Amino acid sequence: MSLVTWHRPELEGQEEDLINQNAIAELAGVTRAAVSNWINRDPTFPAVVAIQGTHARAPRLYVRTEVKTWLAGRSSRPRSKPAYRTPPRPRRELLAERAGRVQRRIDGEKQRMTTLYTELGQAAERLKRAQDELAAIADEIDTCLTV
């Protein structure tokens, strides 16, 4: 083993009885994510014996017999590991789908801009009419003052 930080030094030297999360997943017939959920959410899950390495995601080691006992005592059976995983979609297909979504967004924005230009043109016409009306009123006021 590489650098090991022992949380239970009394088990030092019994490394062959220790297993990591991948081995627990295999033993239980579940995914590694399920094991992580058990560890993080179930306070009755066996305690970490040692950490193999120094980085943040270093493998945690557990006593095999404690894990087996814990698994046997679970009230519900874990869901089984999927027999197969859906293969990843080809990158080209993902990009084509993304391009389609972006193109639809562009088309929608163009349509909104057309509508806004039409409304802007109508607003400009209304403004021009109001300015003309105001100018006519101002002329009429000037005529009334001069008479």
Buried (B, 14 or more C-beta within 10 A) or exposed (E): EEEBEEEEEEBEEEEEBBBBBEBBBEBBEBBBEBBEBBBEEEEEBBEBBBBBEEEEEBBBBBBBEBBBEBBEEEEEEBEEBEEEEEEEEEEEEEEEEEEEEEEEEEEEEEEEEEEEEEEEEEEEEEEEEEEEEEEEEEEEEEEEEEE
